[in-house]
Amino acid sequence: MSGPGGRIMAGGAPTERSMDFKGSGKRLLRQFAPERVTLWWMLAACVLSVALSVIGPKILGRATDLVFAGVVGRQMEDGGSKTQVVEGLREKGDDGLADMLSGVGFTPGQGIDFGAVGDVLLMALAVYVGAGLLMLVSTRLSIRIINLTVFRMREDVQAKLSRLPLKYFDQQKRGEVLSRATNDIDNISQTMQQTMGQLINSLLTIVGVLAMMFWMSPLLALVALVTVPLSVVVAAKVGKRSQPQFVQQWKTTGKLNAHIEEMYSGHALVKVFGRQEESAEAFREQNDALYEAGFKAQFNSGIMQPLMFFVSNLNYVLVAVVGGLRVASGSLSIGDVQAFIQYSRQFSMPLTQVASMANLVQSGVASAERIFELLDAEEQEPDVVGPAGAEGAVSGSSGPRGRVALEEVSFRYEPDKPLIENLSVVVEPGQTVAIVGPTGAGKTTLVNLLMRFYEVTGGRITLDGVDIAKMRREDLRSGIGMVLQDTWLFGGTIADNIAYGASATRHVTREEIEEAARAAHADRFVRTLPDGYDTVLDDEGSGVSAGEKQLITIARAFLSDPVILVLDEATSSVDTRTEVLIQKAMARLAHGRTSFVIAHRLSTIRDADVILVMENGSIVEQGTHDGLLAAGGAYARLYAAQFAQAVAEVD
């Protein structure tokens, strides 16, 4: 049986608090509720299998009694009876042998009844075959229950990730989130596969064997139970020592995964700045921490089995000694003692198995707690269905389309750190609005509020007169095309990546894809690739340059045919000539649409209808390019900083 040490894990800092083992364990068990009918069938098959397995030793004991009786009877003279033989031994003063033979059902002069022995053995064979078949049914049902439960947990995690607000992902490392969605769920699956059926079988076996032992000999049953308190103490002590190590082991899995993911994603930068050794040292530190936690957890839990075997052997010796004395006194037959010894093994083995599975259960529940922490994370506010027309504000309703108004908008990431305060601006349909300002001024935050990636903390934003907080996010975002500075491509063909911009319910033709690519000036380089639009890209976009990836994402925005266009440094990765071409294409795309352009290169926004200059979350200036330059304010200073040919002298 492999423990958690054989799985992919990571290490890190110790946990800050102890795990709620009991609460998380109960919640994990409640995940099986939808499979309760199958679970009852599984339990029924397991109970019948254990019952047959428990009867087996008693039947074999009957066979032993028949053989022993035949051996004894063959050595006695024919013509007498068992009673006469026993009385004759007592008259000779051999009371010990007389007491023992009094408990044996022999007939003087008759040997082993092989027919009766054969019948008993056939019965035992049938019982054990039946037990095996029923256990096979129970195991198959158990596997089905576990896989369906884990399937639902994966669906719950996926659905939860789609409901989490952007701020959750801003606060969590990507590797940590991925670790919970993959490693921890896999660990839960493996834990349940290795423990669920066996644990139920072991517990039922303990109950069934105890019942049989008390029925056959209460005295021997009590002798067998003498070692149980010792077993419980051993299991409790070892489990208490190993549990914190398993919690630490799985709680820090995401930390090492996050480090590996970051170093792999930024592999080129790590090499450029010569940070390989520093990165390797950080990995070694976390790997050493994992080694320590894993070693302690596995060592502490690993001593469970030898200790339980020692207790089991004590039990075996006690039963053998007391059982032998009972046979000598004639109180028990030798077959019953043989059965009892088998029962003592059947009783000790499940106890050992239950104790040995404690480490797996602790590891699985530790992972379950991490999953439940994710599932309990605060979700984004649910969509509120507003008045009629709210859902159709961006879906092609008649009248003005794309009028955006920010009315006394305030926002802060942290309650005590205001970022945007009392911001008001109106953008008319079809206008191109450029947003400029220094880093951290709130430009991208403003767009995130428009997309409802974050909710405003004060004021409101309206689209065609409808408060976007009363619109479904899906309806709002379906009418907004967005091109970010950080490109994102998925594994698939270039055509598939461009088609991703269209609605999921809309069938996109190859002609539409190529038309969007031509509009974004991506068609030329795509056709130079060996497979053209059918060229397969991986999720890193290997095989195309950063600028070419940017063109693909811009083509995606063209294909979406949005009401509002948002460009966040969308041309930052393309050359100057292509940038000019894209600006012309954007002008065509923006015709009749409201466009928000975030730009640091002020040369790209000269033709904007309105330029908003932001500083510290507020709009300090707004106007046209020429007007703002003439005003000689913040915009003029930004422009001069980029284009003035000044000589800086540093003392």
Buried (B, 14 or more C-beta within 10 A) or exposed (E): EEBBBEBEBBBBEBBEEEBEBEEBBEBBEEBBEEBEEBBEBBBBBBBBBBBBBBBBBBBBBBBBBBBBBBEBBBEBEEEBEBEEBBEBBEEEEBEEBBBBBBBBEBBBEBBBBEEBBEBBBEBBEEBBEBBEBBBEBBBEBBBEBBEBBBEBBBEBBEEBBEEBBEBBEEEBBBBBBBBBBBBBBBBBBBBBBBBBBBBBBBBBBBBBBBEBBBEBBEBBBEBBBEBBEBBEEBBEEBBEBBBBBBBBBBBBBBBBBBBBBBBEEBEEEBEEEEBEEEBEEBBEBBBEBBEBBBEBBBEBBBBBBEBBBEBBEBBBEBBBEBBEEBBBEBBBBBBBBBBBBBBBBBBBBBBBBBBBBBBBBBBBBBBBBBBBEBBEBEEBEEBEEBEEBBBBBBEEEEEEBBBBBBBEBBBBEEEEEBBBBBBEBEBBBBBBBBBBBEEEBBBBBBBBBBBBBBBBBBBBBBBBEBBBBBBBBEBBBBBBBBBBBEBEBEEBBBBBBBBBBBEEEEEBEEEBBBBBBBBBBBBEBBEEBEEBBEBEBEEEBEBBEEBBBBBBBBBBBBBBBBBBBBBBBBBBBBEEEBBBBBBEBBEEBBEEBBBBBBBBEBBBBBEBBBBBBBBBBBBBBBBBBEEBBEEEBBBBEBBEEEEEEEEEEEE
